[in-house]
Amino acid sequence: MPPRLTQLRLTLLRLTARLTRDAGGPPSAAELARAAGLSEATMSFHLRALSELGLIERSGPRGRLILTDAARTAIGDGIPIYGQIAAGAPILAEQAPDQVTPSLDQLLGVRDGDFLLQVRGDSMTGIGVMDGDYVLVRPTPEVLDGEVAVVLIPGENAATLKRVYVFGDEAVLVSENPDHPRRTYPAADVQIQGRMVARLGLAGPRPSTRRA
């Protein structure tokens, strides 16, 4: 008889999701067994069934337990993704989620060391970065020409978010708003603190501060 998704197995999936969030990484079978109050032999039986159902995968040398997308959908864990929405001609909005994303970290591809900064000012509105938004920054001392980076301004105790171009011994910081002029500094004095990899913002009107 093929394995079934019993109530106990649903509980184990939910417990795996909670342990993953609390510990910042997936649990081992032994850790899940202790948390669930089950013997390791009993846990092994249920994990084998959950694996056959395509709900659990094992990863790493210690066999860490990874929930599949199907498992997260089954337990309603994560943020539901309701298909697509048109920004041009209207389309019918889906009523049931196609899938769920386990967390914003996974959706954004967050890595160890990444951090968030809240934007103040309107100098990057041309790429949709609005005052009050958050940007996800990946630390790096170098970026490619034209990438958006967090840059420490020479001679000032402040950093700014700008596109960066290097021409010989000069670094040019370019805004995405024509009201803000580009800035040019000696390349040796410009310190790149990280590259912008994602933006998180809220819909709706926002006040413009006109700060750089």
Secondary structure, 3 states (H helix, E strand, C coil): CCCCCCHHHHHHHHHHHHHHHHHCCCCCHHHHHHHHCCCHHHHHHHHHHHHHCCCEEEECCCCEEEECHHHHHHHCCCEEECCCCCCCCCCCCCCCCCEEECCHHHHHCCCCCCEEEECCCCCCHHHCCCCCCEEEEECCCCCCCCCEEEEECCCCCCEEEEEEEEECCEEEEECCCCCCCCEEEEHHHCEEEEEEEEEECCCCCCCCCCCC
